[in-house]
Amino acid sequence: MSTTAPWDDLVAAALLGTERRTPPVAPRPGQDTSAALLDAAALSTVRRRAGLRPAAARPAPSPAPEDPRPPLPPAARNRLAMLLAGRSAGGGGRRSAPDLAELLPQWLTMANQRGYRAPDALLPALLDAARARTDLRPEALALGGPRVLWLARLNPEWKFALRGGGAGRAATTAEAAGSPAGAGVGAAPAAPDAPAVPADVQRQWQEGLFAERVSLLAAVRHRDPELGLALLGGTWSMERAEDRLMFLDSLRDDLSPSDEPFLEQALADRSRNVRATAAELLSALPGSALASRMAERSRARVSLTGGVIAIDAPAECDSGMERDGVVAKPPSGRGERAWWFGQLVEATPLECWSAWFGGRGAAEIVALPVADGWQADLQAAWCRAAVRQRNVAWSRALLGAPSEPPAASPLPGSPPAPAGGQPAAPSWRDPAKLLSALPPAERAEWVADFIAAHGLSDAFRLLGVCAVPWAEPLGRAVVDALDIARDAGSYPWSFSGVMGLAERCLDPDQADRLEVLTAIPDEPADGSPGAGSYWSEAFQRLVGTLRLRAAMRRELEPPDTAAVSPAP
């Protein structure tokens, strides 16, 4: 049997089969061709694995940078190890054990808020977890700090940590800690009136994958909005249209008046979607030139006579309107005039309406009647403007009372069809979006009253915009509604989404109060079979998760040093 057959020839013969291709081996007496091929492959495999030639020794890596942040308390360190391993915390049935995967993001956030650093021994597991879950990356890399970046350079599988928003946070941590992770880095050339972009950031921007570049831009913008704008402006003309659109949208969170010149230039972009997004961002700046132009157009189309709002929608979409982001072609089912009018109103600063309507406040203006069936279009545009401009007074007025019917329909008294043609979309008044502009305490109170009036069936999206942990009376309203659903014998699985939110968002201090709900209730005659047992397991899991979150919070508290402080 030949022992020098090329490996590629052996593989080819195995793939095609010995009947179609004769293998380059000689069978022993009494041995068939297939067996000879397998023997040769086995021998060649051993030779390939053992035949590595000696290579020159690689230089030792530079020492890991120092991270002077305080280490985790021992209990918190053990908790992090358990969360990264994904082991179940505590006993209980299959459905009553807390989901550790859902608790890890919350634990990372709490640890970063307290300024801890990750243990060196857990950095590989932390990187593996961040590699598998992109939602963990910003917090995981911030906890790892400069050492996690040092370690990521030694393993190609962790290269994601060297780019993107998470790397930006970790680098910021390194700078704050005084480590040399970013020392010796020069700056890329910049225009005299633009901030200098550090060379390492410029390299990440030019070499990163698209998602990593979006994350990097968001991270730089959060630290230094003008630097982020300089980074984007340097490559703007060379980006693809779809990429320009995503980069432009990432400016939304840290939008400021200093962005106006860049956005005004984007109004002339060759992509319609980019132009529309630039116009939307400019309209969110009430003092921008675009907002003033749109206000002039709206003022010419709306008037108040005898306490009634009259609308004269535009008859055409001229080139100036299109340049300012008005989309000329309406979607299917919308009339052109109503479509153009709505875009003008939603881009108009809301403060203008009070000046135009005799100093009336938002609630008074919203309550005014609108002539000729234009109320739905006007109210819908005001809602979009309130969300875009983050206007609390207008969002509050447009939301109305939480006791009103949850269906997103035109206000009472509105005709079924506006003058623009087809009826307004049924989702024109989106409570979840309007709520996002309200202060957290007011938001929680409104949703609590909504749940008390309508139950949980329409409240899932509303709960998602409330601050965590849920402030009272929201937490109590959710638990009471779940308790009512259980006692009524409701189909239990339909509340699994709300129950999952409650595990992550309820105040952990509520665990003892909920203990009574873990008992198996008597099932009503018309209830779902086995519902009582399910509800009991669900509440056991809820209580167990809340207690685990409370323990996590206690473990992260710094140790009490009062007892060891020397006496004065």
Secondary structure, DSSP 8 states (H G I E B T S, - for coil): --S---HHHHHHHHHH-TTTS--SS---TT--HHHHHHHHHHHHHHHHHH------------------S-B--HHHHHHHHHHHHT---S---TTTS--HHHHHHHHHHHHHHTT-B--GGGHHHHHHHHHH-GGGHHHHHHHHHHHHHHHHTT-GGGGGGGSHHHHHHHHHHHHHHT-GGGTT--B----TTS---BHHHHHHHHHS-HHHHHHHHHHHHHH-HHHHHHHHHHHGGGS-HHHHHHHHHTTSTT--GGGHHHHHHHTT-S-HHHHHHHHHHHHTSTTSHHHHHHHHHHHTTEEEETTEEEE---S---HHHHHTT--SS--TT--HHHHHHHHHHHTS-THHHHHHTTT--HHHHHHS-BGGG-HHHHHHHHHHHHHHHT-HHHHHHHH--TTS-SS----TT--SS-TTSS---TTSS-HHHHHTTS-HHHHHHHHHHHHHHH-STT-HHHHHTS-SS--TTHHHHHHHHHHHHHHTT--GGGGHHHHHHHHHHS-GGGHHHHGGGGS-----TTS-TTHHHHHHHHHHHHHHHHHHHHHHHHHTS----TTTS---
